[in-house]
Amino acid sequence: MSDNTGKIRVLIVDDSTVVRRFLTTVITSDPAFEVVGTAANGAIALQKIAQLSPQVVTMDIEMPEMSGLEALAAIRRTNPTLPVIMVSSLTERGAVATLEALSLGATDYVTKPSALSSVGDVEKDNFVRDLLPKLKGLGKRRTPATAAARAAGAPAPAAARPASVVPVRRARVDIIAIGISTGGPNALAELIPALPADLPVPVVIVQHMPPLFTRLLAERLGAKSAVRIKEGNGGDPVTPGTVIIAPGNFHMVVERAPGGGCQIGLHQGALENSCRPAADVLFRSVADIYGAGVLAIVMTGMGQDGLHGCEAVRGRGGQILVQDEQSSVVWGMPGFVADAGLADEILPLNQIAPAIVRSVRTGRDAARAAGGRG
């Protein structure tokens, strides 16, 4: 909830005076926000959180005395649902630290310009376009950040029953396509390791992330999963039991391969839903290639990327699952699909992997019973 001004209360944490001043200017340029305080390190931030009750915190990672990761861990011990957005550098070191922060319960992240003293208008505009919607969406969030709560050791809430679903069909599943954003790395860290090594279909994923981050995410997931996981490259074959994650700053599609079968295609076409990669682009491509054999899954994330792609999947007879509101960090992407009446099932995160296995098995059993391919 906001204070009596109606503004979202933001605390800025960064050891750089220049960065604190820059973030204050950016955030207060939007009348929806009030910067209630700043802190030069994590220890001061903990004191100011108790004093000022911010609704959202922006947190630098590398700081003296108490780093952003240490401060985040301390915050999550006492306040598992306070939204914390990590502000990191677009470097491999920054990406590694950001993924670690997300695993510790950070709600989201943004990457800051590399040289604030000489930042150009385009770079500043891109940063503002990334940061402010996240602050607004998380500051006004009605549901708790259950992923962060679980990271802090809080028990997960009981799963809600789907509000409304279309009866599950028994079509054969030939590919699984996933669109996911805010809260995605933690959700994927629960979902992907639960898939069996002998999964007889490929999985393609759009996770909204910049370059470097997507490669490191694929490596982290691969270290704990039975299925093979990689960041996509143009020409990669799309094969059963392989999970391919779209690389940052590229739209990923599935296309026919010259020698038969299917392969990955990459391009840098216009942003869709302010995203590249975009789930809509991927979903349209798999609907064109696989038709009714698509199982599309839309998971936690801000905005409505995936909605129009799901319309294409449904138009070709494919199946659609969405993550439920209670287990999502932000019920934007899955909520839009559910509200449009496109979802076959609305499921909590811990039920999505079993649903994938069940749908794949059921479709093949039905095909065998009908005398077709198994």
C-alpha positions in Angstrom: 0.0 0.0 0.0 1.1 3.6 -0.6 1.2 6.5 1.8 -1.4 9.2 2.0 0.1 11.0 -1.0 -0.8 8.0 -3.2 2.8 7.7 -4.3 4.9 4.5 -4.2 7.7 4.8 -1.6 11.1 3.9 -2.9 14.4 3.4 -1.1 17.6 3.7 -3.2 20.7 1.7 -2.0 24.0 2.3 -3.8 27.5 3.2 -2.6 28.0 5.7 -5.4 26.7 9.3 -4.8 26.5 9.7 -8.6 24.3 6.6 -9.0 22.1 7.6 -6.0 21.6 11.1 -7.5 20.9 9.6 -11.0 18.4 7.1 -9.7 16.6 9.7 -7.6 16.3 12.0 -10.7 15.0 9.1 -12.8 12.5 7.8 -10.3 11.1 11.2 -9.2 10.6 12.2 -12.9 7.5 10.1 -12.6 4.9 11.6 -10.2 3.8 8.0 -9.2 6.9 7.7 -7.0 8.5 9.3 -3.9 12.1 8.5 -3.0 11.8 8.3 0.8 15.5 7.8 1.4 18.9 6.6 0.1 21.6 4.4 1.7 25.3 4.0 0.9 25.5 0.3 1.9 23.4 -2.6 3.0 23.8 -2.0 6.7 22.4 1.5 6.4 19.7 0.1 4.1 18.5 -2.3 6.8 18.1 0.6 9.3 16.2 2.8 6.8 13.9 0.0 5.8 12.8 -0.3 9.4 12.5 3.5 9.8 10.9 4.4 6.4 8.8 1.4 5.4 9.5 1.7 1.7 7.3 -0.3 -0.7 10.1 -1.0 -3.2 13.9 -1.1 -2.7 16.5 -0.7 -5.5 19.7 -2.4 -4.4 23.3 -2.2 -5.7 25.3 -5.4 -5.5 28.9 -4.4 -4.7 29.1 -2.1 -1.7 31.4 -1.7 1.3 30.6 -2.9 4.8 27.6 -4.9 3.7 27.0 -5.9 0.1 23.7 -6.1 -1.7 23.7 -9.8 -1.5 24.3 -9.8 2.3 21.6 -7.1 2.7 19.2 -9.0 0.6 19.6 -12.2 2.7 19.1 -10.1 5.9 15.9 -8.5 4.4 14.5 -11.8 3.4 14.9 -13.2 7.0 12.6 -10.5 8.3 10.6 -9.3 5.3 10.1 -12.0 2.7 7.7 -10.0 0.5 9.3 -6.6 0.3 10.1 -6.1 -3.4 13.8 -5.7 -4.0 15.1 -4.8 -7.5 18.8 -5.4 -8.0 20.7 -2.7 -10.0 23.6 -4.5 -11.6 26.2 -3.9 -14.4 25.8 -5.5 -17.8 29.0 -7.6 -17.4 29.6 -11.3 -16.8 30.5 -10.6 -13.2 27.3 -8.5 -12.8 25.2 -11.2 -14.4 26.6 -13.9 -12.1 25.9 -11.8 -9.1 22.4 -10.9 -10.3 21.5 -14.6 -10.8 22.8 -15.2 -7.3 20.6 -12.4 -5.9 17.6 -13.8 -7.7 18.2 -17.2 -6.1 18.4 -15.4 -2.7 15.0 -13.9 -3.2 15.5 -10.7 -5.2 12.2 -9.8 -6.9 13.7 -8.5 -10.2 16.7 -6.6 -11.6 17.7 -3.9 -14.0 21.1 -3.3 -15.6 22.5 0.2 -15.2 24.4 2.3 -17.8 28.1 1.6 -17.6 29.3 5.3 -17.4 26.7 7.5 -15.8 28.8 10.6 -16.2 28.5 10.3 -20.0 25.2 8.4 -20.4 23.4 9.4 -23.6 19.7 10.1 -24.0 19.0 6.7 -25.7 20.8 4.7 -23.0 19.0 6.7 -20.3 15.6 6.3 -22.0 16.2 2.5 -22.2 17.1 2.4 -18.5 14.0 4.4 -17.5 11.8 2.3 -19.7 13.1 -0.8 -17.9 13.1 0.5 -14.4 10.0 2.5 -13.9 7.4 -0.1 -15.0 9.0 -2.6 -12.7 8.9 -0.2 -9.7 5.3 0.6 -10.5 4.2 -3.0 -11.0 5.9 -4.3 -7.9 5.0 -1.3 -5.8 1.3 -1.7 -6.5 1.4 -5.5 -6.4 -1.6 -7.0 -4.6 -0.3 -10.5 -4.1 2.8 -11.6 -2.1 6.1 -12.4 -3.8 5.8 -16.1 -3.0 9.1 -17.0 -4.8 10.9 -14.6 -2.5 9.1 -15.9 0.5 10.1 -19.5 -0.4 13.7 -18.4 -0.9 13.5 -17.0 2.7 12.2 -20.3 4.0 8.6 -19.3 4.4 6.1 -22.1 3.6 4.4 -21.9 0.3 0.7 -21.1 0.4 -1.8 -23.8 -0.3 -2.5 -24.1 -4.1 -5.7 -22.5 -5.2 -8.0 -24.4 -7.5 -8.1 -23.0 -11.1 -10.8 -20.3 -11.4 -11.9 -21.5 -14.8 -10.4 -23.9 -17.3 -11.2 -25.3 -20.7 -11.4 -29.1 -20.6 -8.0 -30.6 -21.2 -7.7 -32.1 -24.7 -5.8 -35.3 -25.6 -3.9 -34.0 -28.6 -0.4 -35.3 -29.1 2.2 -32.8 -27.8 5.3 -32.4 -30.1 6.9 -29.3 -28.6 6.7 -27.3 -25.3 7.1 -23.5 -25.6 7.4 -21.4 -22.4 7.2 -17.6 -22.0 8.3 -16.2 -18.7 9.7 -12.9 -17.2 9.7 -11.4 -13.7 10.4 -14.1 -11.2 11.4 -16.4 -14.0 14.9 -17.7 -13.0 13.6 -19.0 -9.7 10.5 -20.5 -11.3 12.5 -22.2 -14.0 14.9 -23.5 -11.3 12.0 -25.3 -9.9 10.3 -26.4 -13.1 13.2 -27.6 -15.4 15.0 -29.9 -12.9 11.6 -31.7 -12.4 11.5 -32.7 -16.1 12.6 -36.3 -16.8 15.8 -37.0 -18.9 13.7 -39.1 -21.4 11.2 -36.2 -22.1 10.2 -37.1 -25.7 9.7 -33.6 -26.9 11.8 -30.4 -27.1 11.3 -27.4 -24.9 11.9 -23.8 -26.1 11.9 -20.9 -23.7 11.8 -17.1 -23.9 12.9 -15.6 -20.5 13.1 -11.8 -20.7 16.8 -11.2 -20.0 19.7 -9.4 -21.6 22.8 -11.0 -23.3 25.2 -12.9 -20.9 22.3 -13.4 -18.5 20.6 -16.0 -20.7 23.8 -18.0 -21.2 24.5 -18.1 -17.5 20.9 -19.0 -16.8 21.2 -21.9 -19.2 24.4 -23.0 -17.5 22.9 -22.8 -14.0 19.8 -24.8 -15.0 21.9 -27.3 -16.8 24.0 -28.1 -13.7 20.9 -29.3 -11.8 18.7 -30.8 -14.5 18.4 -34.2 -16.2 17.4 -32.7 -19.6 20.0 -31.0 -21.8 19.9 -27.1 -21.6 21.5 -24.6 -23.8 21.3 -21.0 -25.0 20.0 -21.0 -28.6 22.1 -20.5 -31.7 20.9 -20.1 -35.2 20.7 -23.6 -36.9 20.6 -25.6 -33.6 18.5 -28.7 -34.2 15.2 -28.8 -32.1 15.4 -32.3 -30.6 13.6 -34.3 -27.9 14.9 -33.9 -24.4 16.6 -30.6 -25.1 15.7 -27.2 -23.6 16.7 -24.2 -25.6 16.6 -20.7 -24.1 16.4 -17.7 -26.4 19.6 -15.5 -26.2 19.2 -12.0 -24.9 18.5 -9.3 -27.5 17.4 -11.8 -30.2 14.0 -13.0 -31.1 14.0 -16.8 -31.3 11.8 -18.9 -33.7 11.5 -22.5 -34.7 11.7 -23.1 -38.4 12.0 -25.9 -40.9 15.6 -27.2 -41.4 16.9 -27.6 -44.9 17.6 -31.3 -44.4 14.4 -32.1 -42.6 13.3 -31.6 -39.0 13.3 -28.3 -37.3 15.9 -25.8 -36.2 16.4 -22.6 -34.3 16.3 -19.3 -36.1 17.4 -16.0 -34.5 16.8 -12.4 -35.7 16.8 -8.9 -34.3 13.5 -7.7 -35.6 11.5 -4.9 -33.9 10.8 -5.2 -30.2 7.4 -6.7 -29.4 5.8 -5.8 -26.1 9.0 -3.8 -25.5 10.9 -7.1 -25.5 13.5 -8.9 -27.5 13.3 -11.9 -27.2 9.5 -12.0 -27.1 7.3 -14.9 -26.2 4.8 -13.9 -28.9 7.4 -14.3 -31.6 8.3 -17.7 -30.4 4.8 -18.9 -29.9 3.7 -17.8 -33.4 6.5 -19.7 -35.0 5.8 -23.0 -33.1 2.1 -22.7 -33.9 3.0 -22.4 -37.6 5.3 -25.4 -37.5 3.6 -27.8 -35.1 -0.1 -26.7 -35.1 -2.1 -28.7 -32.6 1.1 -30.3 -31.3 2.1 -27.2 -29.3 1.8 -27.0 -25.5 2.4 -23.3 -24.7 3.0 -22.4 -21.1 2.9 -18.8 -19.8 4.5 -18.2 -16.4 5.2 -15.4 -13.9 6.0 -12.1 -15.5 5.0 -8.4 -16.0 3.1 -7.2 -19.0 1.2 -9.2 -21.6 3.9 -10.8 -23.7 2.6 -14.3 -24.8 -1.1 -13.3 -25.1 -1.2 -12.9 -28.9 1.1 -15.8 -29.3 -1.3 -17.9 -27.3 -4.1 -16.7 -29.6 -2.1 -18.2 -32.5 -1.5 -21.4 -30.6 -5.2 -21.8 -29.8 -6.1 -20.9 -33.4 -4.1 -23.9 -34.6 -5.6 -26.2 -31.9 -2.7 -26.3 -29.5 -2.9 -26.5 -25.7 -2.1 -23.7 -23.2 -1.2 -23.8 -19.5 -0.7 -20.8 -17.3 0.9 -20.4 -13.8 -1.6 -19.3 -11.2 -1.7 -16.0 -9.4 -0.7 -17.2 -6.0 2.6 -18.8 -7.1 3.5 -16.0 -9.5 5.8 -13.1 -8.5 3.7 -11.0 -10.9 0.5 -12.3 -12.5 0.8 -10.1 -15.6 1.7 -12.4 -18.5 -0.2 -15.5 -17.2 -3.1 -13.3 -16.0 -3.7 -11.8 -19.4 -3.9 -15.2 -21.0 -6.2 -16.6 -18.3 -8.5 -13.5 -18.5 -8.8 -14.0 -22.2 -10.2 -17.5 -21.7 -7.3 -19.1 -23.5 -6.0 -21.4 -20.7 -6.7 -25.1 -20.7 -5.4 -25.2 -17.1 -4.3 -22.7 -14.5 -1.8 -24.3 -12.2 0.5 -23.5 -9.3 4.2 -23.7 -10.1 4.8 -27.0 -8.4 2.1 -28.7 -10.6 3.4 -27.5 -14.0 6.1 -30.1 -14.5 3.7 -33.0 -13.6 1.2 -31.5 -16.0 3.8 -31.3 -18.8 4.6 -35.0 -18.3 1.0 -36.0 -18.1 0.0 -34.0 -21.2 2.9 -35.5 -23.2 2.1 -39.0 -22.1 -1.7 -38.6 -22.5 -1.4 -37.3 -26.1 0.9 -40.2 -27.1 -1.4 -42.8 -25.5 -4.3 -41.3 -27.3 -2.4 -41.4 -30.6 -1.4 -45.0 -30.1 -5.0 -46.0 -29.3 -6.2 -44.3 -32.5 -3.5 -46.2 -34.5 -1.3 -43.2 -35.1 2.2 -42.2 -34.0 3.0 -42.9 -30.4 
